Amino acid sequence: MAGKKRTDNKGRILKDGESQRKDGSYRYRYTDAEGIRRDIYSNRLVPTDRTPPGSKTDLSLREKEKKVVRDLEDGIKSYVENKVTVNNLFDLYMSGKKELKESTRSNYLYMYRKYIKDDFGKQQIAKIKYSNVKSFYNSLIYEKGFKPNSMEIIHTILHPVFTLAVRDGYIRLNPTDGVMTEIKKAHNWEKPKRHALTIAEQTAFINYISKHKIYNHWLPLFIVLLGTGCRIGEAVGLRWEDCDFEEGIISINHNLVYRKYEDEERMRFHIVTPKTKAGIRIVPMLAEVREALKAEWEKQRIIGFNESIVDGFTGFIFQNRYGEPLSPHNVNRSIDRICKAYIEDETVLADKEGREPLLIRHFSAHNLRHTFCTRFCENESNIKVIQEIMGHADIETTLNIYAEATKEKKKEAFANLEGKIHIN
């Protein structure tokens, strides 16, 4: 004869694992995936039960049971998930990212500790939904004044943390999926396209520097940037030993950065290796680049060579007036000053000569890299060669610049055809 079924005080049959306590609340006891006995509680057995006076509204026991059973079937850590916070998972994620560059790690830690750790970071992983992430992102935009680049960093940090939570069985879905897409759409954020200088602009810029009494010492650096497509950190980090004048090649194998790492008291120069293998490459010397570097060598034979030592690296080509390496920030500030002076002088000269001034749009050192790539694409059809010279890890980057550059060339070609086809 079957044993008598247990019932609650309303006569309802209780399932295996369910029981009613003396205070009228309900308990469900189960064994988790690791063999540990767990209990969950509720003041109601089923969703239609009324919440007892003075009690907090909560899911009924049967609703909680369904979630537990589903979690167990899917391998979700049903009990542990209620304890694990974003901070816990971030620490776990960072401990496993041994391959991160020190500069990247330092930046991630700074942004996380300043904007995430003390608020959003304390929340339990299991309770965070898409709407919570979106609300947090919007708070950074409206309250902290975050711009697209800063938001991308925050998302780059959080998205893999939640991906780890999914893979380790704490949650089913990544609540950060799709948030940045919606944020960008709502704020009409599109990644700004870097513009290349026109041939007229780059010629005017170089000519102005070469004839200027104050700014002419910058000429070798800007010729190297325009003639190699180097990233700014690669260019200011170039050493004489990286240049083989006999073979006519420049070896790109490191970056020079100026920053403060997590365990340091102040900013200083650091040597970092390229983020990808594609960044390590050989760039042939154009004649103009060779001449500029040789002229710099001859000048430094008289005024003295750069004697700085950065992480064991010596012999840096470019230096400031104190004989120290140049920082990327120094270079971009010099571009701003030169362009401002050029526009003032060109405006006066054009007015005197009765013509329209040739003005140069605002640009940074990275625009010079983009300018080189554009000129390269205009004169070379082998995409793979362009990719390797530029050090692009993703060929899509090369293809996008190539498409943009050749599109302009096609428009120019068709402009020259006007009236020559004799269609009618």
Salt bridges, closest charged atoms under 4 A:
ASP8 OD2 - ARG12 NE 2.94
GLU18 OE2 - ARG62 NE 2.61
ASP32 OD2 - ARG38 NE 2.97
ASP39 OD1 - ARG29 NE 2.83
ASP49 OD1 - LYS10 NZ 3.98
ASP49 OD1 - ARG12 NH1 2.88
ASP58 OD2 - LYS64 NZ 2.62
ASP71 OD2 - LYS67 NZ 3.22
ASP71 OD1 - ARG172 NH2 2.88
ASP74 OD2 - ARG172 NE 2.94
GLU81 OE2 - LYS67 NZ 2.99
GLU99 OE2 - LYS97 NZ 2.68
GLU152 OE2 - LYS184 NZ 2.55
ASP177 OD1 - HIS159 NE2 2.69
GLU182 OE2 - LYS134 NZ 2.52
GLU201 OE1 - ARG361 NH2 2.89
GLU234 OE2 - ARG231 NH1 2.93
GLU234 OE1 - ARG281 NH2 2.75
GLU241 OE2 - ARG239 NH1 3.33
ASP242 OD1 - ARG239 NH2 3.05
GLU262 OE2 - ARG113 NH1 2.46
GLU264 OE2 - ARG268 NE 3.01
GLU264 OE1 - HIS270 NE2 3.17
GLU296 OE1 - LYS299 NZ 3.52
GLU298 OE1 - ARG301 NH2 2.81
ASP311 OD1 - ARG268 NH1 3.31
ASP336 OD1 - HIS362 NE2 3.15
GLU346 OE2 - ARG355 NH1 2.74
GLU353 OE1 - ARG355 NE 2.70
GLU378 OE1 - ARG375 NE 3.00
GLU408 OE2 - LYS411 NZ 3.74
GLU412 OE1 - LYS409 NZ 3.95
